[in-house]
């Protein structure tokens, strides 16, 4: 995307008079820029930092454990917490975190 240096509007592309040449033109002011070569600009993708919806590691500090099998390592105990993430007439969602020191896999039910 190119922008007009005069009025900052988005420049559009059109064919010049002979049909082979292309040029940028501004739809609101008389600015014209002939395109003489390929224009390439690389913009690196900057990923947003994602907030942990469940509260991160602090949320798992004082939770209970229950007997449930971890789908990743088959350990028999996991920490759990229940959160109402849907409307009030829907059941609560249970989040689990494996209590094995080597795993700590997280999953949910409901």
N, C-alpha and C positions, 0 to 999 in steps of 0.2 A: 504494500500500500504506500502510496506517495501522497503528500499533502501540499497544498498550495502555499508557497512562502509568503504570499500577500495577504490572503484571508483565512488560511488554515483549513479550507474545505478539502474534502477528498477529491483527488484528481481522477478523472476518467480517461479511458484510452479510446482513441479514434484513428481511423486511417487518414493519412495526409492526402493531398490532392491527387497524386498519381496512383494511390491505392496500395503501393508496396511499403511505404514508410508509415511507421506508427508514431503517435505523439500523445503526450499527456495534455489534457486541457482542463481548465477549471470551469465548472458550470455557472459560477456566479461572477467571475471577473475575467478580464481578457488574457490571463496568464496561459502561455503555451510552452511546453518543453518537448523538443523533438527527442525521440528514443533512437539512439545511434548504436547501442550495443545491449546485450543482455544484462539485466539488472538483477543481481542476486544479493539478498541480505539474509544472514543466518541469525536467528534470535534464539538463544538457549532457553530451554524450558525451565522455569524456576518453580519448583513444586512448593505448594503451601504446606506449612507445618500443621499437622492434624492434631486437634485436641482429643484426648482420650475421653469419650463420652461417659464411661463408667467411673471416672475419677482417678485413673492410674493406679499405681501400687498402693497409695494411701487408702483407697477404697477396700482393698483386700486385707487390711491389717487385723480387724476384729470381726472376722466372719466365722461361721461355724463350718464344721466338716461333716460329710455324710458318706455313706457307702454307695459309690457309683463307680463304674469302670471307665477309665480314661480311654477314649477311642484311639489315642496315639500310642501309648505305652502299656495299656492294660493294667495300670496300677488301680488298686481297689478303693482308694479314698480320694476325695476331692473337696476343696473349699467351695462354698456356694453362697450366692446372694440372689434375692428376688427383687425385681424392679418392675413397676407398672409402666410399660412403654407404649401400651395401646390404650384404647378408651376404657372407661371404668367397667363396662359390661364384659370385657374380655379378661381372660385369666392373666395372672402375672407371668413374666418371663423369668426363668431361672438361669442364671449364669454360673458356670462351673470353672474352676481352675485346678488342675491336677496338683496334688500335694506332694508328689514325688520331687526330690531335690534335682533330679536329672531331667525332668520334663517341663513342668509348669505350663502345659498346653491349656488353652482356654476354649470353651465351647458354650453353647446355649441350648436350652430346650424351651419349647412353647412359643 
